[in-house]
Amino acid sequence: MDKFFKISERNSSFGKEIIGGITTFLAMAYILAVNPSILSGAGLELPAGTLPTWGGVFTATAVSAAIATLVMGFIANLPIVLAPGLGLNAFFSFTVVLEMGCTWQLALTAVLLEGLLFICLSLCGLREALIKAFPETLKKSVAIGIGLFITLIGLANAGIITTETATTLAFVNFDMAHKTALVATIGLIITIILFMLKIRGSVLLAIAITTIIGIPFGVTKIPEGFRPFSLPAAPHLFCFDFAGIAIDPATHKFSAIIFSQFFVIFFTFLFMDFFDTLGTLIGVAEQADLIEEDGSITNGKEALLADSIGTVAGACLGTSTVTSFIESTSGIAAGARTGFSSIVAAVMFLLALFISPVFALIPAAATAPALIFVGYMMMKNLTEINFKDPSEGIPAFITMIALPFSYSISNGIVWGVLSYCICKIAAGKAKEINIITWVLAVLFGANMIFQACRHF
């Protein structure tokens, strides 16, 4: 098994891989609660059948995450965990269904077709070629931007930052009125101390300790009549609506308007997933030192295939697009370097189907310190960017700030590519821009113009 996963070859151990897999799972276990809430429209007064059920989506979330992550572990041998992505699920429910008036079955159909297309693109190597051709400066800055992004997520989850002040953004007061922030800060201090003491599994151990500390503060809540076991609900299997792609339900005839609307939905899913995955894979691979000399990601083709298979599986089970999670960096920070950690995380997702109440006990205040600390771990690429050359430094800077402040990996990539081309042209270095970067810049620019024209 050591030889199959190349554990020793990558200077890791079974202990590190197990701890890394559990750490990543705990850092992203929130998706088991958040994704069903978003896709089912929890808290909204909607007619029955408008959106899929909470229980069905919960099962689909756990199973699709497990399937995609197992493929990532066995086929790609990378320490990357996948699950239905945030942002993509919000677009699914609030834009496609509630705003555009489409059925959730039609939205699932768009997700399925997107996944099938990505399988084809992954098998023929086009997605991998894009990563390989991505400018080195942007690869480094995307990784740093993701570090800042995940830090921002951790700060927000912990309630440490607030917008309810005279300034745009500020820290809250660390008092008993902000217990979550206080416990998370204690957890961060514990994480740093354990890491500095070089204690194995410091991040995972800190999560466990912080969860316990949260009990007297009332942050870790143990419900009355707590039971650790529960049976999973049935998922929404194969709920597709192929006729809805272009057939008007009123006339039962082809409608160009409906078809064009579906194309917009399909393209948006495609665009968001493509570049979210691109950014995440680059960022995670940079942190784990899994970038080859030619600029490609180790087993990148297989990693992209896992992402695509996960999306198809998720659509068949009844959930939105499955994608790679940036929280995988927390497992890498704990020592994970191979796909064995992904196998561990996948098993945890399957266990969560039956013991979800146990994982629900872990508060955001306990996992937030791990995300914040990962931000530090991903800053190492900063020294490798040539800021003395403005044509390199400016695009890197724009990428690093656009990604966290827009709360979107794909936005960071878009603005990074556009600024890279503008700076290289202005500096008289247009020859340094490869053909794929040119194509991306044209597509990104055209998409921005298209989106702007839609609102006129």
Buried (B, 14 or more C-beta within 10 A) or exposed (E): EEEEBBBEEBEBBBEBBBBBBBBBBBBBBBBBBBBBBBBBBBEEEBEEEBBBBBBBBBBBBBBBBBBBBBBBBBBBBBBBBBBBBBBBBBBBBBBBBBEBEBBBBBBBBBBBBBBBBBBEBBEEEBBBBBBBBBBEBBBBBBBBBBBBBBBBBBBBBBBBBBEEEEEEEEEBEBEEEBBBBBBBBBBBEBBBEBBEEEEEBBBBBBBBBBBEBBBEBEBBEEEEEEEEEBEBBEBBEEBBBEEBBBBBEEEEEEBEEBEEBBEBBBBBBBBBBBBBBBBBBBBBBBBBEBBEEEBBBBBBBBBBBBBBBBBBBBBBBBBBBBBBBBBBBBBBBBBBBBBBBBBBBBBBBBBBBBBBBBBBBBBBBBBBBBBBBBBBBBBBBBEBBEEEBEBBBBBBBBBBBBBBBBBBBBBBBBBBBBBBBBBBEEBEEEEEBEEBBEEBBEEBBEBEEEEEEEEE
